[in-house]
Amino acid sequence: MLLFSIDESGNSIVEKICLVLIFCYFWDELKTLSYEKFQISNFIIIFNFFFINNAMGQGAGLPIELSISASNYNTYNISCFGKKDGSINLTVTGGTAPLTYLWSNDATTEDLATLPSGYYRVTVRDANSMEAEAQITLTEPEQLNADELLSNYPNGFNISCNSCFNGNIILYAVGGVAPYSFEWEDGPTNYDRFNLGAGTYNVIIMDANQCIYNPRAYAITEPERSDWTVFGNTGSDPATDFIGTADNKDVVFKTDNSERLRIKNTGEIKLNGLIPGMIYLDSDGILKSSDPGPSPNPCSQVNPLVPKWNTTSTFEIYTCPPFNVGIGTYDIPPSVRLKVQGTSWFEGDVSIGMNPLDITLATGTTPYKLLVNGKLGATEIYCAVGNPWPDYVFESNYKKASFSELANFIKINKHLPGVPNAAAIAKEGINVSEMLGKAYEKIEELYLYVLELEKRVGELEK
């Protein structure tokens, strides 16, 4: 209720403003009352009273009342951390149309949508320049995340032994809005997993507002097998896994509880059940021995259809007749003369397709241990690097050629500095280790040039 009167000079005198059921204020004389603001529950209500001096010939404007509310996602105004799905609903009563709106984010509409969290203020002005303000802060939940606890055994793995199923994963969701749901890729929906085997486990965590958190894949690890089975082992490491002894004892192989083969701790091999003499393979692939007796031709008394091993006084070893030979294997392709299954050690030089004594490359000051007359294929080659690896390029005292020096060298020599030209390579070949080091030296120099160019470009852009 608003009570006022006019004094002798024509000025309005506000006697009393009463807000029914709330409170009353009294004033002696008041020409202008800007506004009073009251907050009720989640709504902010603003009463704006603006009185124009009647002596100026203007009438009093109507009060503007504002109520403001926001979207609600389980007590938050934004559903997920960092999301922009908040909205503000502004209700205006009173005032004289047309009304204008100016929000703190420069929006000019009555209501707002697709908002992030934060503080928002609006000023509403009517045709009589009466103004009212309202404000609200949109809240959002903390970022959805998860704390994790994985089983960890003294062996350093998540499972105590190979092929055991005692791995555990326990997740504790934090942030977001409870309650949380867990969807594991392999089916379960609980937050804790027990009796797990080795493998990778993926989970999606969702909160009450459908916010999703997809943590890392959880790898449950187990130790390798430490025994040998009759079914064979997989994933063994030849560098550490072996059949044999770790002390000075012999290794014995038996059948029918009788010793058939003994590998002595000195590396000597003893075969039981064979007579002294020549060792050979019969037509069934069985290793046998016989004594062909003395003869100028060591193979003269050997069945030419049955290949046999023979030796001479000069410690040569050969087959009679010259059949394909397999060491450690019976699976020998017809076109292969020698197949070795296992580790081989050659003390001298090895030549394939050429005589190392007749090759110039092998008779220099540094003879080659391996010569191949043809293509050489490999799945992996290790090269020992004699010179320092070219990380010295990144040392502060390293002097690289300037751009002009490099350009001038290339123009004159038609190759990079420190790298042999095509003619030299065609004549002398290349040292793979040395050339690999040179290549990386040039690559690292290239990075220095790129960084220098980037610096120059940055200075030009300033």
C-alpha positions as CSV (number, residue, x, y, z in Angstrom):
1,M,0.0,0.0,0.0
2,L,1.4,3.5,-1.0
3,L,0.1,6.7,0.7
4,F,1.3,10.1,-0.3
5,S,0.1,13.8,-0.4
6,I,1.0,17.0,-2.2
7,D,2.6,19.9,-0.3
8,E,2.2,23.7,-1.0
9,S,5.0,23.6,-3.6
10,G,3.4,20.7,-5.5
11,N,5.9,18.1,-4.3
12,S,4.8,14.7,-3.4
13,I,5.1,13.7,0.2
14,V,5.2,10.0,0.9
15,E,3.5,9.3,4.1
16,K,3.8,5.5,4.3
17,I,4.6,2.4,2.2
18,C,3.2,-0.8,3.6
19,L,3.9,-4.3,2.3
20,V,1.0,-6.3,3.5
21,L,2.1,-9.2,5.8
22,I,5.7,-8.2,5.6
23,F,6.5,-4.7,7.2
24,C,5.9,-1.0,7.0
25,Y,8.3,1.9,6.6
26,F,7.5,5.6,7.4
27,W,9.1,8.6,5.9
28,D,8.7,12.4,6.6
29,E,9.4,13.6,3.2
30,L,10.7,11.6,0.2
31,K,10.8,12.7,-3.4
32,T,12.4,9.6,-4.8
33,L,12.6,6.0,-3.4
34,S,14.9,3.9,-5.7
35,Y,14.1,0.3,-4.7
36,E,14.0,-2.2,-1.9
37,K,14.9,-5.9,-2.4
38,F,13.6,-8.9,-0.5
39,Q,14.6,-12.5,-1.0
40,I,12.0,-15.2,-0.5
41,S,13.1,-18.9,-0.8
42,N,14.9,-19.3,-4.1
43,F,13.2,-16.3,-5.8
44,I,14.6,-12.8,-5.7
45,I,11.7,-10.2,-5.7
46,I,12.6,-6.5,-6.4
47,F,10.1,-3.7,-5.8
48,N,11.1,-0.6,-7.6
49,F,9.3,2.6,-6.7
50,F,10.1,5.7,-8.7
51,F,8.4,9.0,-8.2
52,I,8.7,11.8,-10.6
53,N,8.5,15.4,-9.2
54,N,4.9,16.5,-9.9
55,A,6.0,20.1,-10.2
56,M,7.7,19.1,-13.5
57,G,4.4,18.0,-14.9
58,Q,5.1,14.3,-14.9
59,G,3.1,11.5,-13.3
60,A,4.4,8.6,-11.2
61,G,5.5,5.3,-13.0
62,L,4.2,1.8,-12.2
63,P,6.5,-0.3,-10.0
64,I,8.5,-3.2,-11.7
65,E,8.5,-6.5,-10.0
66,L,11.1,-9.2,-10.9
67,S,11.2,-12.9,-10.0
68,I,14.1,-15.1,-11.2
69,S,14.6,-18.8,-11.1
70,A,17.1,-21.2,-12.7
71,S,17.3,-24.8,-14.0
72,N,17.6,-27.5,-11.4
73,Y,19.6,-30.7,-11.8
74,N,19.4,-32.4,-8.4
75,T,20.1,-29.2,-6.5
76,Y,22.6,-27.9,-9.1
77,N,21.8,-25.4,-11.9
78,I,24.3,-27.1,-14.3
79,S,24.1,-30.8,-14.8
80,C,27.8,-31.6,-15.2
81,F,31.0,-30.0,-14.5
82,G,32.0,-27.6,-17.3
83,K,28.8,-28.2,-19.2
84,K,26.6,-25.4,-20.6
85,D,23.1,-26.5,-20.0
86,G,21.9,-24.0,-17.4
87,S,18.9,-21.7,-17.9
88,I,17.4,-18.7,-16.2
89,N,13.7,-17.8,-16.2
90,L,12.9,-14.2,-15.5
91,T,9.3,-13.1,-14.8
92,V,8.5,-9.4,-15.0
93,T,5.3,-7.7,-13.7
94,G,4.5,-4.0,-13.7
95,G,6.4,-1.3,-15.5
96,T,5.4,0.3,-18.8
97,A,6.1,-1.5,-22.1
98,P,8.2,-1.8,-24.0
99,L,10.7,-3.4,-21.6
100,T,14.5,-3.8,-22.3
101,Y,16.8,-6.4,-20.7
102,L,20.5,-6.2,-20.2
103,W,22.3,-9.1,-18.6
104,S,25.9,-9.2,-17.2
105,N,26.9,-11.5,-20.1
106,D,25.6,-8.9,-22.6
107,A,22.5,-10.9,-23.4
108,T,19.3,-8.8,-24.1
109,T,16.6,-11.5,-23.9
110,E,14.2,-12.0,-21.0
111,D,15.3,-15.6,-20.4
112,L,18.7,-17.3,-20.9
113,A,19.7,-20.8,-21.9
114,T,22.8,-22.9,-22.6
115,L,24.6,-21.2,-19.7
116,P,27.7,-22.3,-17.9
117,S,28.0,-21.9,-14.1
118,G,28.6,-18.4,-12.7
119,Y,27.1,-15.1,-11.6
120,Y,24.4,-13.4,-13.6
121,R,22.8,-10.0,-13.1
122,V,20.0,-8.4,-15.2
123,T,18.7,-4.8,-15.4
124,V,15.2,-4.3,-16.7
125,R,14.1,-0.8,-17.9
126,D,10.6,0.3,-19.0
127,A,9.4,3.0,-21.3
128,N,9.5,5.6,-18.4
129,S,13.1,4.7,-17.6
130,M,12.1,2.9,-14.5
131,E,14.7,0.2,-13.6
132,A,14.8,-2.9,-11.6
133,E,17.7,-5.4,-11.0
134,A,17.9,-9.1,-10.2
135,Q,20.9,-11.4,-9.8
136,I,21.5,-15.1,-9.4
137,T,24.5,-17.5,-9.3
138,L,24.3,-20.8,-11.2
139,T,26.1,-23.7,-9.5
140,E,27.6,-26.8,-10.9
141,P,28.8,-30.1,-9.3
142,E,32.5,-30.9,-9.0
143,Q,34.1,-32.8,-11.8
144,L,33.2,-36.5,-11.8
145,N,36.2,-38.6,-11.1
146,A,37.2,-41.8,-9.4
147,D,39.7,-43.0,-6.8
148,E,41.0,-46.5,-7.5
149,L,42.4,-49.4,-5.5
150,L,44.0,-52.4,-7.2
151,S,45.3,-55.5,-5.6
152,N,49.1,-55.6,-5.3
153,Y,50.9,-58.7,-4.2
154,P,54.5,-59.0,-2.9
155,N,55.6,-60.3,-6.3
156,G,54.8,-56.9,-7.8
157,F,51.8,-58.1,-9.8
158,N,48.0,-57.7,-9.3
159,I,47.6,-61.5,-9.2
160,S,49.6,-63.7,-6.8
161,C,50.5,-66.4,-9.3
162,N,50.2,-67.4,-13.0
163,S,46.6,-68.3,-14.0
164,C,45.3,-67.5,-10.5
165,F,42.1,-65.5,-10.2
166,N,42.6,-63.3,-7.1
167,G,42.9,-59.8,-8.6
168,N,40.7,-57.0,-7.3
169,I,39.6,-53.5,-8.5
170,I,37.7,-51.2,-6.2
171,L,36.6,-47.8,-7.5
172,Y,35.3,-44.9,-5.4
173,A,33.4,-42.2,-7.4
174,V,34.0,-38.6,-6.3
175,G,32.5,-35.4,-7.6
176,G,29.4,-35.3,-9.7
177,V,26.1,-36.0,-8.1
178,A,25.4,-39.2,-6.2
179,P,24.1,-41.9,-6.7
180,Y,26.6,-43.4,-9.2
181,S,26.3,-46.3,-11.6
182,F,29.1,-48.5,-13.0
183,E,29.0,-50.2,-16.3
184,W,31.9,-52.6,-16.9
185,E,32.7,-53.7,-20.4
186,D,32.4,-57.3,-19.5
187,G,29.0,-57.0,-17.9
188,P,29.1,-56.3,-14.1
189,T,27.6,-53.1,-12.7
190,N,29.1,-52.9,-9.2
191,Y,31.9,-50.6,-8.2
192,D,34.1,-53.3,-6.8
193,R,35.5,-56.4,-8.7
194,F,37.0,-59.4,-7.0
195,N,38.5,-62.7,-8.1
196,L,39.7,-61.3,-11.4
197,G,42.1,-63.0,-13.8
198,A,44.8,-61.3,-15.8
199,G,43.4,-58.9,-18.5
200,T,42.3,-55.4,-19.2
201,Y,39.1,-54.1,-17.7
202,N,37.2,-51.0,-18.9
203,V,34.4,-49.2,-17.0
204,I,32.1,-46.2,-17.5
205,I,30.9,-44.3,-14.4
206,M,27.7,-42.3,-14.6
207,D,26.2,-40.0,-11.9
208,A,22.6,-39.0,-11.2
209,N,22.7,-36.3,-13.8
210,Q,23.9,-38.7,-16.5
211,C,27.4,-37.2,-16.4
212,I,29.9,-39.8,-17.7
213,Y,33.5,-40.5,-16.6
214,N,35.5,-43.0,-18.5
215,P,38.7,-43.7,-16.6
216,R,41.8,-45.5,-17.9
217,A,41.7,-49.2,-18.7
218,Y,42.7,-51.2,-15.7
219,A,45.3,-53.8,-16.5
220,I,45.4,-56.7,-14.1
221,T,48.9,-58.3,-14.4
222,E,50.1,-61.8,-13.4
223,P,53.6,-63.3,-13.3
224,E,54.9,-65.6,-16.0
225,R,54.9,-69.4,-15.6
226,S,57.8,-70.7,-13.5
227,D,57.4,-74.3,-14.6
228,W,57.4,-76.4,-17.8
229,T,54.3,-78.3,-18.7
230,V,53.7,-81.4,-20.9
231,F,51.5,-79.1,-23.0
232,G,54.2,-76.6,-23.7
233,N,54.8,-73.1,-22.5
234,T,53.9,-69.9,-24.2
235,G,55.5,-66.4,-23.8
236,S,58.7,-67.8,-22.4
237,D,61.8,-65.6,-22.6
238,P,64.9,-67.5,-24.0
239,A,67.1,-65.0,-22.2
240,T,66.0,-66.2,-18.8
241,D,63.9,-69.4,-19.2
242,F,65.7,-72.7,-19.9
243,I,65.7,-76.4,-19.3
244,G,68.9,-77.4,-17.5
245,T,70.8,-76.8,-14.3
246,A,72.1,-73.6,-12.7
247,D,74.9,-75.3,-10.9
248,N,77.7,-77.7,-11.9
249,K,75.5,-80.8,-12.3
250,D,74.8,-82.7,-15.5
251,V,71.5,-82.8,-17.3
252,V,70.1,-86.3,-17.9
253,F,67.3,-87.4,-20.2
254,K,65.7,-90.8,-19.6
255,T,63.1,-93.1,-21.2
256,D,61.8,-96.2,-19.5
257,N,63.7,-95.0,-16.4
258,S,67.0,-95.5,-18.3
259,E,69.5,-92.8,-19.2
260,R,69.6,-92.1,-22.9
261,L,71.3,-88.7,-23.1
262,R,73.5,-86.8,-20.8
263,I,74.7,-83.3,-21.2
264,K,77.7,-82.9,-18.9
265,N,78.4,-79.7,-17.0
266,T,81.4,-79.2,-19.3
267,G,79.1,-79.1,-22.3
268,E,80.0,-82.6,-23.5
269,I,77.2,-84.8,-24.8
270,K,77.0,-88.5,-24.0
271,L,74.8,-90.9,-25.9
272,N,74.0,-94.2,-24.2
273,G,73.2,-97.3,-26.2
274,L,75.4,-96.5,-29.2
275,I,78.6,-98.3,-30.0
276,P,81.8,-96.2,-30.7
277,G,82.1,-95.3,-34.3
278,M,80.3,-93.2,-37.0
279,I,77.0,-91.6,-36.0
280,Y,74.3,-91.5,-38.7
281,L,70.6,-91.2,-39.2
282,D,68.7,-94.1,-40.7
283,S,65.8,-93.9,-43.1
284,D,63.4,-93.4,-40.1
285,G,65.4,-90.5,-38.8
286,I,66.8,-92.4,-35.9
287,L,70.3,-91.6,-34.7
288,K,72.6,-94.6,-34.9
289,S,76.3,-95.5,-34.8
290,S,78.5,-98.0,-36.6
291,D,82.1,-98.7,-37.4
292,P,82.7,-98.9,-41.2
293,G,86.3,-100.0,-40.7
294,P,89.4,-98.5,-42.3
295,S,89.2,-97.5,-46.0
296,P,90.7,-94.9,-48.3
297,N,87.2,-93.7,-48.9
298,P,85.5,-93.2,-45.6
299,C,82.1,-93.6,-47.2
300,S,82.9,-96.8,-49.2
301,Q,81.3,-99.2,-46.7
302,V,78.3,-97.1,-46.0
303,N,74.9,-97.8,-47.6
304,P,74.6,-94.9,-50.0
305,L,70.9,-94.7,-49.4
306,V,71.4,-94.2,-45.7
307,P,73.2,-91.0,-44.7
308,K,75.7,-91.3,-41.9
309,W,78.1,-89.1,-40.0
310,N,81.8,-89.8,-40.2
311,T,85.0,-88.3,-38.9
312,T,88.7,-88.3,-40.0
313,S,91.9,-88.0,-38.1
314,T,92.0,-84.3,-38.9
315,F,88.7,-83.9,-37.0
316,E,86.6,-83.3,-40.1
317,I,83.0,-84.3,-39.9
318,Y,80.8,-85.1,-42.9
319,T,78.0,-87.3,-44.1
320,C,78.2,-90.4,-46.1
321,P,77.0,-89.9,-48.8
322,P,76.7,-86.1,-48.9
323,F,73.1,-85.6,-47.8
324,N,71.4,-82.6,-46.4
325,V,72.3,-82.1,-42.8
326,G,70.2,-81.0,-39.8
327,I,71.6,-80.1,-36.4
328,G,68.9,-80.1,-33.7
329,T,66.1,-80.7,-36.3
330,Y,64.9,-83.3,-38.7
331,D,62.8,-80.7,-40.7
332,I,65.2,-79.9,-43.5
333,P,63.8,-78.5,-46.7
334,P,65.1,-80.4,-49.8
335,S,67.1,-77.4,-51.1
336,V,68.8,-76.7,-47.8
337,R,72.2,-78.3,-47.3
338,L,72.5,-77.5,-43.6
339,K,69.9,-76.5,-41.1
340,V,70.8,-75.7,-37.4
341,Q,68.1,-75.7,-34.8
342,G,69.6,-73.8,-31.8
343,T,72.5,-71.7,-31.0
344,S,75.7,-71.9,-33.2
345,W,79.1,-70.6,-32.5
346,F,81.7,-69.9,-35.2
347,E,85.1,-68.9,-34.1
348,G,86.4,-68.0,-37.5
349,D,85.0,-66.1,-40.5
350,V,81.8,-67.2,-42.2
351,S,81.2,-66.8,-45.9
352,I,78.0,-67.4,-47.9
353,G,78.4,-67.8,-51.6
354,M,82.0,-66.8,-51.8
355,N,85.4,-67.9,-50.5
356,P,86.5,-65.4,-47.8
357,L,90.2,-66.1,-48.6
358,D,89.7,-64.9,-52.2
359,I,87.7,-61.7,-51.5
360,T,89.5,-58.4,-51.3
361,L,87.1,-57.1,-48.6
362,A,88.1,-60.0,-46.3
363,T,91.8,-59.6,-46.6
364,G,92.2,-56.0,-45.5
365,T,93.5,-54.8,-42.2
366,T,90.1,-55.5,-40.6
367,P,88.7,-58.8,-42.1
368,Y,85.0,-59.2,-42.2
369,K,83.6,-62.0,-40.0
370,L,80.6,-62.5,-42.3
371,L,80.6,-62.2,-46.1
372,V,77.4,-62.7,-48.2
373,N,77.4,-62.8,-51.9
374,G,73.8,-61.7,-52.5
375,K,71.0,-60.2,-50.5
376,L,70.9,-60.4,-46.7
377,G,67.5,-60.5,-45.0
378,A,66.8,-60.0,-41.3
379,T,63.9,-59.1,-39.0
380,E,66.3,-57.3,-36.6
381,I,69.9,-56.2,-36.7
382,Y,71.9,-54.8,-33.8
383,C,74.8,-52.6,-34.5
384,A,77.4,-51.6,-31.9
385,V,78.1,-47.9,-32.2
386,G,81.7,-47.1,-31.7
387,N,81.5,-43.3,-31.9
388,P,79.5,-41.1,-29.5
389,W,75.8,-40.9,-30.4
390,P,75.1,-37.5,-31.9
391,D,73.2,-36.0,-29.0
392,Y,76.3,-33.7,-28.7
393,V,74.4,-31.6,-31.4
394,F,72.2,-30.3,-28.6
395,E,75.1,-29.1,-26.4
396,S,75.4,-25.4,-26.0
397,N,78.9,-25.3,-27.5
398,Y,78.0,-27.2,-30.7
399,K,78.7,-25.2,-33.8
400,K,76.4,-25.9,-36.7
401,A,76.7,-24.3,-40.1
402,S,74.7,-21.1,-40.7
403,F,71.9,-21.1,-43.2
404,S,74.1,-19.4,-45.8
405,E,77.1,-21.7,-45.1
406,L,74.8,-24.7,-45.5
407,A,73.2,-23.5,-48.7
408,N,76.6,-22.7,-50.2
409,F,78.1,-26.1,-49.3
410,I,75.1,-27.9,-50.8
411,K,75.3,-25.8,-53.9
412,I,79.0,-26.6,-54.4
413,N,79.2,-30.2,-53.2
414,K,75.7,-31.5,-53.9
415,H,75.6,-33.4,-50.5
416,L,75.4,-32.6,-46.8
417,P,78.5,-31.7,-44.8
418,G,80.1,-34.6,-43.1
419,V,78.3,-37.2,-45.3
420,P,80.2,-39.0,-48.1
421,N,79.0,-38.3,-51.6
422,A,77.4,-40.7,-54.0
423,A,80.7,-41.6,-55.8
424,A,82.5,-42.5,-52.6
425,I,79.6,-44.7,-51.4
426,A,79.4,-46.4,-54.8
427,K,83.1,-47.2,-54.6
428,E,83.6,-48.0,-50.9
429,G,80.1,-48.8,-49.6
430,I,79.0,-47.6,-46.2
431,N,79.5,-48.4,-42.6
432,V,76.0,-48.9,-41.3
433,S,76.7,-47.9,-37.7
434,E,78.7,-44.8,-38.7
435,M,76.2,-43.8,-41.4
436,L,73.3,-44.2,-38.9
437,G,75.1,-41.9,-36.5
438,K,75.6,-39.4,-39.3
439,A,72.0,-39.6,-40.3
440,Y,70.8,-38.8,-36.7
441,E,73.4,-36.0,-36.5
442,K,71.7,-34.4,-39.5
443,I,68.3,-35.0,-38.1
444,E,69.1,-33.3,-34.8
445,E,70.7,-30.4,-36.7
446,L,67.5,-30.1,-38.7
447,Y,65.6,-29.7,-35.5
448,L,68.0,-26.9,-34.5
449,Y,67.3,-25.2,-37.8
450,V,63.6,-25.6,-37.4
451,L,63.7,-24.2,-33.9
452,E,65.8,-21.2,-35.1
453,L,63.3,-20.6,-37.9
454,E,60.4,-20.7,-35.4
455,K,62.2,-18.2,-33.3
456,R,62.7,-15.9,-36.3
457,V,59.0,-16.2,-37.3
458,G,58.0,-15.4,-33.7
459,E,60.0,-12.3,-33.7
460,L,58.5,-11.2,-37.1
461,E,55.0,-11.8,-35.8
462,K,55.5,-9.5,-32.8
